[in-house]
């Protein structure tokens, strides 16, 4: 009898640097209502308590498009450094988890020069394809890292994992960039 290899969990980690302080980032990410709508495929979310919410996302993984509802349990609020959460599928046999991590000093960095419209459009185009994954940030700025893993279960898990994996890095990049774009837009002088 041959032992079957375990299917690796689809997961990704994305980090970038910003001129925002850890405190500015923490003020935003400490409330799930602020960043849940930036999840790829976002349909809705309902906050049940400070530690529990329910998110409905539309997942498109190749030929498989599904509406998935997750219970999101925050397992750690460690401000201003980390939010950790677990995911449990409500209507699909799937679990997972993730975290936001924030590292840097709390003194504001110098504002980077504003890119022109063409440069912003080109960067957005490249991000759609997972290219140009690092934002340009000041030396010694604040590093923001988002980690996400999903765990499909059941007999279709290997196939679903293979379809989900390529979508995770672009989803993580999109989430982080939308958070930073929102906050940097609010703090520009």
N, C-alpha and C positions, 0 to 999 in steps of 0.2 A: 504494500500500500504506500502510495506516494503522498508526502505532506504537501499541502498547498501553501504557496507563499501568501502572506498577508498582503492585502491591498493597501498601499500607502494612503493615508488620509490626505485629501486635498487641503492644502494650506499655503499661505503666503504671508510674507512680512514686507512692509514697505516703510521706508524712513526717508525723511527729508528735513531740511533746515529752514528756519524762518527767523525773521528779525523780531517776531513777537516774543514776549517774555513767557516763562512757564505759567505765571499767574494769569496772564491774558488767555492763554490756551485753556488752562484749567477752568476758568470762569465759564467757558463755553462747553467743554466736554463733560463737565460734571453733571449736566442735565441732558439726559437722553433725548428729550424733546427737541433739543437744538440740532443734533446730528443724525438722528434716525431718518429724517427725510432725505438725507444725502446718500443712503444706501442704494446701490444699483437695483432697479426693479421695484423701488418703493411704491406701495399702494396705500398703506395706512399704518398707523400704530396707535395703541391705546395704553396709556400709563395706568397701571393698577396700583403701584406704590413706588417709592423711591428706588426700590431694588427689583421690581418686577414690572415688565411691560409685555405687550403682545404686538408683534410686528407682522404685517402681511406684505410679502414681496412676490414679484413675478419673476420667476427664473426662466431664462432661455438658455438651454444647454444643447446646442445643435438642434436636432429635430424634436427635442423634448422641451415643451413650454408648460410650466405649471405655476399655479398660485400656491405658495407655501406660507403657512402661518407658523411663527416661532414664538414660544415663550422665551423671553430674554431675562435671565436672572443675573443681576449684578452681584458678583461674589466678592468684590473688593473695591472700595472707594479709598484710595490712598493719595489724597491731594497734597500737593499739586503734581504728583508724579505718575499715577497710574489708575486706570479703571479697567477691571477685568470682568468678563461676563461669560456665561454659559448659554447655549442655545438648545432648545428642545422642540422638535417638530410637533405641532398640534395635529395637523392633518396629513403629515407625511412621516415615515419612519426615518428620521434624520436628527442628528444632534450636532454639537460643535461648540465653539467658543471663540473668544478673541480678547483683545486688549488694546487700549491706547496707552502709550508710554510717552512721557514728556521729560526731557532732560536738558538742562542748561542753567545759566545764571538768570537772575530776575531783573537785570538791568536792560533797558531797551537798547537795541542795537541801532546803528544808523540806518535810515531808510534807504533801500536800494533804489537805483534810478528806475523810473517808470519805463517799461518796454513800450515800443510803438505798437500800433494796431496790427501791423503785419506780423511782428514778432509774437504777439499774443495769439493771433490766429494760427500761426505755424506751430507754436508750442501746443495748443489745444488739439490740432490735427495729429501731431506726433503722439500725444498722450492717448488718443483713441486707439492707437495701435501698440501701446505699451512701450513706445520709444521716448527717450528723453525723460526718464523716470525721476531724475533728481531736479528739484527746484534749486535755483541758484540762491544761496543765502549768505549772510555775512559770516566771516570767520568768527568762531566762538558764539554763534547764535544758538537758538533753542532747537533741539532735535525732537521731532514728533514721529513716533513709530506706531503703525497700526498693524496688528497681527490678526489673522482670521483663519480658522480651520473649520471644515465641515466634515461630518461623519455620516454618509449615507449608510443605511442598514438594509438588511434583507437580501434576497437572492439577486437583485439588480444592482447592488452596491458597487461592484467593480466597474460596471458600465457607466453608472451615474458618476462615480468618482472621476473616471477618465474624461467625461464630458464637462464636469465642473472645473477641474484643475486649471485649464487655460483661461477661464474667466475670472479667477480670483485676483490675480495681480492687477489687471485693469480696474477691477471693482475697488480694491484697496487704494490704488492711486487716485481714482475718482473721488472717493470719500475724503481722503486727506486733502486733496487740492481744493475741493469745494469748501471744506472747513476753513482752510487757510485763506482762500479767496474772499470768503465772507468776512473773516476777521481782519484781514489786511485792508480790505475795502473800507471797513469801519474805522480803522486807525490811521489811514493815510492823512497827511496834512495838506 
